[in-house]
Amino acid sequence: MECISQVKTMVNPKKKPKFLKQGITYLKRIRVRWRKPRGIDSKLRKKEKSKGKSPNVGYRAPKSMRNLHPSGLQEAYIQNIKDLERIDPKTQAGRLSSTIGKKKRELIVKKSEEMKIKLLNA
């Protein structure tokens, strides 16, 4: 795997345009989210230049960069203290389960500080 400094710059290597639903500028009640244009004469479906961008394969991130946190680390799900032992601090960061109570959460946070593991939501 590439070093973390390279990964941080490549997590979002190119800026994606906002993919807007057709007709979003005309009606306020249309939600701002993507829906595929299906009309017979749709300019957006025909990919005319000034009518907006539509999602396609070329906007996908490189395979080595997918499913990474913006910090450049892979996320690992933590439910108990044993899960901390499986984490590699160089390539992974932990995310605590929402079902963990206050006492156990404090123990896990202390243990992660000792092991120098980054927690994303602690």
Protein Blocks (a to p, Z undefined) as FASTA:
>chain_A
ZZfklmmmmmmmbacdddddehklmpmklccdddddfbfklmklnopaklopcddfklpc
cfklgoiafkopacdddfbfklmmmpcfklpccdddfkbcfklmmmmmmmmmmnopacfk
ZZ
